[in-house]
Amino acid sequence: MFFLSSTHYFPPVSSASPEGVVAAGGDLHPDRLILAYRSGIFPWYEDGTPILWWSPDPRMVLYPEELKIHKSMKQFMRNTQLEVTWDKAFGQVIRECALINRPGQSGTWITAEMIEAYTTLHHRGIARSVEVWDGEELVGGLYGINLGHVFCGESMFAKTSNASKLAFIKHVERLKSEGCKLIDCQVYTQHLASLGAREIDREVFLSILNRG
């Protein structure tokens, strides 16, 4: 396994392990994070362990034009009183994503170090959040890295039914209107697949990423 030094460098993703690990170690300096995402790499690790940098193959993605909105969700969206905003409460969203209980997971990969690093990227206009409000209460949302033609989704949460799905759908629609070509969903989940995401070869993902 390749271990990172203080230099902001990553080995080619073609050297990744079968599981998709490209490297270990290093830090979450904002410049290193930006380089990682532009190289098709993201950090994913548990608190108290070395940082692991991933580039899985295949890659779970959503082409904006392939977004699926099921009939029941369309009806929900027509009738809901929930409000969707952008970049209004990034800090709240990432902290809620860290706290939410997820089936099959005993902890969170969103460490205090990650919260600090991604908040710095938010201040730079690179990390973005989507919020779902029930009145003044934050009930759902998501955050990720905006590379312009590609949006790299990181995490989402919901405290009420359909809140995270609403955030995702509204954000995809907005990204499509802004000319975004691809939403990076990283790894397969049934929930994302139900919304139209699918797996593609890593090389195809990288070719789209490198067009920017």
N, C-alpha and C positions, 0 to 999 in steps of 0.2 A: 504494500500500500504506500502511496506517495504521501509524505508528511510535509505540510506547508511551512515555510519560514516566514520571516517578517516581510519579505518581498511579496507584493501583490501579483501573484502568478498562479495559474492553474495548468496542470497537464492536460493534454487533449482528452476529450471525453471518450474517445475510442479506447483509452486505456482503463476505463471503468471496470469494476468487478462485474460478474454476472448479475448481481443484485442492483448495480447502478452506482456504487460508491466510487467517486473519482479521486478523493483525497481526504485527509484528516488533519485536524489541527488548525493553526492559524488563528484568526480572530474575526470579529464581525465589524471591522472598520467599514464605514460606509463606502469607501472607494473599492474595497475588496468585494463587498456585496454587489455593487453595480457591475463590476467586472464579471462576477459569477453569473448573474442573471443574463448578461449580454452574451455569455458563453454557453448558456443552456444548463447552468448548474444552480442548485439551491441548497441551503443548509437545512439539516434535519437531524436532531440529536436530542438526548435527554440531559437534564441538568446534572452536573457532576461528572459528565463524560466528555471526551474530546469532541470538538465540532466535526461532524461528518458532512461531506459535500457530495451531493447526489446529481446524477443525470441518468435517469432510468430509460431503458429501452425494452418495450415500446413506451411512448409518452402519451398520457391522457390529455386530450385537447378538445376544445370546442370551436368549430368554425361558426362565427356569429350567425350566418345565414342558416345554419342547421339547428338553431335553438328550437326546442320542443316545448310548447306550452299546452298542457293537456286541458281538456274542456272544463274540468272541475276547477283548475287554477284560473282559467279565464273568467269563470263566474266569480271566483273569490276576488280577483283583481277589480272587477266591475263594482263589487259591493263593499269592499273594505274601506275602512276609515283610516287605515294606517298610512303614514306619510313617509316618503323616501327622500333622503337628502344625501349630498356628497360632501365629504371632507369637513363635516361640521363637528365631529367628535371622534377623531382618529384614536386618541388615547383611550377613550372609553371602549371603543370597538375592539382594539387589540387586547385590552385587559379582559374583556368579556370572553373573547376567543380562548384566552389562556385558562379561564376559570370553568368553562363549560364542561360538563361530564360527557365523555364519548364512549360508546360501547366498545369493550375490548381493550380500553386504554386505562392504565392506572395513574397516569400523570399527564403532563403536557410538555411539548417540545418548545412552547413559547415561554422561554425563560426571561428573567428580568433583564439579562444582557440583550436578548433579542428585542424585547420591548423598547429598550433604550436605542438600539441601533436603527430599528425601523421607524421609530419616532423621528430620529434625525433625518432619515430619508424622506419622511413626510414633510418636514420643514423645508427640504430641498425641492419639494414638488414631485418626487419620484414615487413614494409610497402613497397610496390613496385609500380612502375608506368610503363605504356606503353604509348609511344608517337607516334603520326603520324605526319609526316612532309611533307609539300609541299615546297621543297627547304629548306630554313632556317626558314620558318614560321610554328609554331605549330598549326595544324588545327584539332587535335582530340587526344583523349587518355582516359585512365582510371587509377584508382589506387585501391589498396585493401591491405588486410593483408594476408601474406603468412605463413601458418602453416605447409607447407611441403606437407602432403597428402591431405590437404584441402586449397583452396584459397577462401578468403572471399572478394568478390567484394563490393566496396563501392560506387563509382560513376564514370560516364563517361561523356564526352562532345564531341561535333562535331561542327566545324565551316564550314565544307563543307560536301557535301553528301557522306554518307557511311564511313566517317572517324572513328567514334566510333565503327561501326560494324566491320571495318577492324581491329582495335585494339583488339576488343574482340575475333574475330576468330583466329587471329595470336597468341594471348596470350593463348587461350584454346589449340591450337595445341602444343604450347611450353610446357604448363603445362602437357599435356598428355605424351609428350616425357620424361618429368622429373618424371613421376610416380604419378602425382597428381590423386586422386580418385574422387574428387568432387569439384565443384565450387559453393559456397554459393551465391545465388542471393537475399536472404532475403525475398522479397515479390513479389507477382505476378505483372508482367507487360506484356502487349501484345507483346511488342518488344522482351523481353527475351523469351517468349513462342515461337515466330517465329524462334528463334535460337536453339530451342530444349530443353529449360529449362522447368521444370514441378514441381508441388507441391508434396511433400512427407510429411508423418507424422513427427512431431518434434522428436519423439523417434527414428525413423529410422535415421534421420539426426544426432542426438546425438550419436547413436551407431557407425556411421562411423567416426564422429569427435573424439570419444574416443579411436579409434584404433591406433592413432598416438602416 
